Amino acid sequence: MLILALTDAQKAGIAGMGAAFIIFALVSSFVLPRKWPNFPGRYVWAYVGVVVLFFLGMMSVVVFAAKEPPEASAESSTPSATSPSPPPPATPPPPAGNAAAGKAVFLAPASQCAGCHTFKPAGTNAKVGPDLDNLAADAQKANRGSLAQYVHESIVDPNAYVVPKYSAGLMPQNFKQVLKPQQIADLVAFLTQPS
């Protein structure tokens, strides 16, 4: 697994040094003794010196070629006491919703809201999905941000949090395709308006 984390240049450096070391070992084991039966003979010190140089070269390549780049080291990823942490990326605010338009979205057959949920402001009393008259309490239990954030998430990603006693997959997953962003914002405004 460690090899997969290396860059191509690091792999090439290690492979090149390893290949040179292997070639040297093969030549000094098979080729030179055949041509010079007394190898290394009186030049044993030179042979040991070359072996030590190859060993040190291989270790240097492993240590320096496989070193992490500075931007990936732990020191650079730890913020210093003097530098503030960067602000979170700015997300565009959702469009402002219109509660009256949201009621029309709620009651429209395409949204399927009225056929599944009880919600007094809409005059519905279906029992398939959670009772939306309890949205504020459900949002508080879910702890997924503000009431508006909770409602928005529940529409666009209904399985992110499922109200207890209900099963995942019960609510359709395609509201982002069925409803336009403005319709979702209107629906959120309608569901979160003060009673």
C-alpha positions as CSV (number, residue, x, y, z in Angstrom):
1,M,0.0,0.0,0.0
2,L,2.9,2.4,0.7
3,I,4.1,2.0,-2.9
4,L,0.7,3.3,-4.2
5,A,1.2,6.5,-2.3
6,L,4.5,7.3,-4.1
7,T,4.6,9.6,-7.1
8,D,5.9,8.3,-10.4
9,A,9.2,10.2,-9.9
10,Q,9.7,8.6,-6.5
11,K,9.0,5.1,-7.9
12,A,11.4,5.7,-10.8
13,G,14.2,6.9,-8.5
14,I,13.8,3.8,-6.2
15,A,13.5,1.5,-9.2
16,G,16.5,3.0,-10.9
17,M,18.7,2.6,-7.9
18,G,17.4,-0.9,-7.2
19,A,18.1,-1.9,-10.8
20,A,21.7,-0.5,-10.6
21,F,22.3,-2.4,-7.3
22,I,20.9,-5.7,-8.8
23,I,23.0,-5.3,-12.0
24,F,26.1,-4.7,-9.9
25,A,25.4,-7.8,-7.7
26,L,24.8,-10.0,-10.8
27,V,28.0,-8.7,-12.6
28,S,30.1,-9.1,-9.5
29,S,28.7,-12.6,-8.8
30,F,28.7,-14.2,-12.2
31,V,30.5,-12.2,-14.9
32,L,33.7,-10.9,-13.1
33,P,34.5,-14.3,-11.3
34,R,34.3,-16.1,-14.7
35,K,36.8,-13.6,-16.3
36,W,38.9,-13.1,-13.2
37,P,38.8,-16.3,-11.1
38,N,40.6,-14.5,-8.2
39,F,38.0,-11.7,-8.0
40,P,38.1,-9.4,-6.1
41,G,41.6,-10.5,-5.1
42,R,43.9,-7.8,-3.8
43,Y,41.2,-5.2,-4.6
44,V,38.8,-6.4,-2.0
45,W,38.9,-3.0,-0.3
46,A,37.7,-1.4,-3.6
47,Y,35.0,-4.0,-3.9
48,V,33.8,-3.5,-0.3
49,G,33.9,0.3,-0.9
50,V,31.7,0.0,-4.0
51,V,29.2,-2.3,-2.1
52,V,29.1,0.2,0.7
53,L,28.5,3.1,-1.8
54,F,25.7,1.1,-3.4
55,F,24.1,0.4,0.0
56,L,24.3,4.0,1.0
57,G,23.0,5.2,-2.3
58,M,20.0,2.8,-2.1
59,M,19.2,4.0,1.5
60,S,19.6,7.6,0.4
61,V,17.1,7.1,-2.4
62,V,14.6,5.4,-0.2
63,V,14.9,8.2,2.5
64,F,15.0,11.2,0.2
65,A,13.0,10.1,-2.8
66,A,10.1,8.7,-0.7
67,K,9.9,11.8,1.5
68,E,6.5,13.5,1.6
69,P,6.2,16.8,-0.2
70,P,6.2,19.7,2.2
71,E,2.5,20.6,1.6
72,A,1.5,17.2,2.8
73,S,3.5,17.1,6.0
74,A,1.9,17.3,9.4
75,E,3.7,20.6,10.2
76,S,2.1,22.5,7.3
77,S,-1.4,21.0,7.9
78,T,-1.3,22.1,11.6
79,P,-2.4,25.7,11.8
80,S,-0.1,27.9,13.8
81,A,-1.2,29.9,16.8
82,T,-0.7,33.2,14.9
83,S,-2.5,32.3,11.6
84,P,-6.3,32.1,11.7
85,S,-8.0,29.2,10.1
86,P,-9.3,29.8,6.7
87,P,-13.0,30.7,6.5
88,P,-15.3,27.9,5.2
89,P,-16.1,28.1,1.5
90,A,-19.0,30.4,0.8
91,T,-22.1,28.6,-0.3
92,P,-24.7,30.6,-2.2
93,P,-27.7,31.3,-0.1
94,P,-30.9,29.5,-1.2
95,P,-33.4,31.6,-3.0
96,A,-35.9,33.4,-0.7
97,G,-39.1,31.5,-0.3
98,N,-42.7,32.6,-0.6
99,A,-44.9,30.9,1.9
100,A,-48.1,31.4,-0.2
101,A,-46.4,29.8,-3.2
102,G,-45.1,27.1,-1.0
103,K,-48.7,26.1,0.1
104,A,-49.5,25.7,-3.6
105,V,-46.4,23.5,-4.1
106,F,-47.4,21.5,-1.0
107,L,-50.9,20.9,-2.3
108,A,-49.8,20.1,-5.9
109,P,-50.1,16.5,-7.0
110,A,-46.5,16.5,-8.3
111,S,-45.1,17.1,-4.8
112,Q,-47.1,14.3,-3.2
113,C,-46.8,16.2,0.2
114,A,-50.6,16.5,0.9
115,G,-51.1,12.8,0.3
116,C,-48.5,11.7,2.9
117,H,-48.3,14.3,5.6
118,T,-50.6,15.9,8.2
119,F,-50.1,19.7,8.3
120,K,-52.9,21.9,9.7
121,P,-51.9,25.1,7.7
122,A,-52.5,23.0,4.5
123,G,-55.6,21.3,5.8
124,T,-54.2,17.8,5.3
125,N,-54.3,14.9,7.7
126,A,-52.5,12.0,5.9
127,K,-50.6,9.5,8.1
128,V,-48.0,8.0,5.6
129,G,-45.2,10.3,6.6
130,P,-44.3,12.3,9.7
131,D,-46.8,14.8,11.1
132,L,-45.4,18.1,9.9
133,D,-47.2,20.0,12.7
134,N,-44.3,18.6,14.8
135,L,-41.5,19.8,12.5
136,A,-39.8,22.1,15.1
137,A,-39.6,19.3,17.6
138,D,-38.4,16.8,15.0
139,A,-35.7,19.3,13.8
140,Q,-34.5,19.8,17.4
141,K,-34.2,16.1,18.0
142,A,-32.4,15.7,14.6
143,N,-29.9,18.4,15.5
144,R,-29.2,19.1,11.8
145,G,-29.1,22.9,11.8
146,S,-31.8,25.4,11.9
147,L,-35.5,24.5,11.2
148,A,-35.2,25.8,7.7
149,Q,-32.0,23.8,7.1
150,Y,-33.6,20.7,8.5
151,V,-36.7,21.1,6.3
152,H,-34.6,21.8,3.2
153,E,-32.4,18.7,3.8
154,S,-35.5,16.6,4.5
155,I,-36.9,17.5,1.0
156,V,-33.7,17.2,-1.1
157,D,-32.1,14.3,0.9
158,P,-34.9,12.6,2.8
159,N,-32.7,9.7,4.0
160,A,-30.1,12.0,5.6
161,Y,-32.2,11.9,8.8
162,V,-35.3,9.8,9.2
163,V,-37.8,10.6,11.9
164,P,-38.0,7.7,14.4
165,K,-40.9,5.2,13.8
166,Y,-40.6,5.8,10.0
167,S,-38.4,3.9,7.6
168,A,-35.8,5.1,5.2
169,G,-36.9,5.2,1.5
170,L,-40.5,6.0,2.4
171,M,-40.2,9.6,1.0
172,P,-39.4,9.9,-2.7
173,Q,-35.8,10.7,-3.4
174,N,-36.3,12.7,-6.6
175,F,-37.6,16.1,-5.4
176,K,-34.5,17.8,-6.8
177,Q,-35.6,16.6,-10.2
178,V,-39.3,17.2,-9.8
179,L,-39.2,20.6,-8.0
180,K,-37.2,23.6,-9.1
181,P,-35.0,25.3,-6.5
182,Q,-37.4,28.2,-6.1
183,Q,-40.3,25.7,-5.5
184,I,-38.2,24.0,-2.8
185,A,-37.5,27.4,-1.2
186,D,-41.2,28.3,-1.3
187,L,-42.1,24.9,0.3
188,V,-39.5,25.5,3.0
189,A,-40.9,28.9,3.7
190,F,-44.4,27.5,3.9
191,L,-43.4,24.7,6.3
192,T,-41.3,26.9,8.5
193,Q,-43.7,29.9,8.8
194,P,-44.7,30.8,12.3
195,S,-48.1,29.4,13.3
